[in-house]
Amino acid sequence: MNTDPDKLVKKHEALTHSDMRVVTSHVQREKDDWFLNTIMVEDCDVPFKYKRKKLYKNLKGQRVNLTYYPDVENIAGLDFDYMKVVRIRIA
């Protein structure tokens, strides 16, 4: 499935697209049948999260193109901001 980020952003106004972001940290953990991936990118204090069915290669140090929207996760009564990734590609 080849998606154009510009089309996605025009169709869904809440989406944001970023090019050539450097990944500083990449963590993968298994939950049920999914692998939950969390990445941190340079010059951003908010984590980016996405799910995969299979283990994904480590992206630390890679440049990536991201399409995402902001979201909030409630853990133990505290709200934590994060970015929900809908599209990630190695640049």
Backbone hydrogen bonds, N-H to C=O, Kabsch-Sander energy under -0.5 kcal/mol:
donor,donor_aa,acceptor,acceptor_aa,energy
3,T,1,M,-0.6
8,L,4,D,-1.9
9,V,5,P,-2.5
10,K,6,D,-2.1
11,K,7,K,-2.1
12,H,8,L,-2.5
13,E,11,K,-0.6
15,L,12,H,-1.5
16,T,68,Y,-2.9
18,S,66,L,-2.9
21,R,64,V,-2.7
23,V,62,Q,-2.5
24,T,40,M,-2.9
25,S,40,M,-1.4
27,V,38,T,-2.7
29,R,36,L,-2.1
31,K,34,W,-2.9
34,W,31,K,-2.2
35,F,52,R,-3.2
36,L,29,R,-3.2
36,L,34,W,-0.6
37,N,35,F,-0.5
37,N,50,Y,-3.3
38,T,27,V,-2.6
39,I,48,F,-2.9
40,M,25,S,-2.2
42,E,22,V,-2.5
44,C,41,V,-1.2
48,F,39,I,-2.9
49,K,83,M,-2.9
50,Y,37,N,-2.2
52,R,35,F,-1.9
61,G,23,V,-2.9
62,Q,59,L,-2.5
64,V,21,R,-2.8
65,N,89,R,-3.3
66,L,18,S,-2.8
67,T,87,R,-2.5
68,Y,16,T,-2.6
69,Y,84,K,-1.6
71,D,82,Y,-2.7
73,E,80,F,-3.0
75,I,73,E,-0.7
75,I,78,L,-2.8
78,L,75,I,-2.0
80,F,73,E,-2.8
82,Y,71,D,-2.4
83,M,47,P,-2.8
84,K,69,Y,-2.8
84,K,82,Y,-0.5
85,V,49,K,-2.8
85,V,83,M,-0.7
86,V,67,T,-2.8
87,R,67,T,-1.6
89,R,65,N,-2.1
91,A,63,R,-2.7
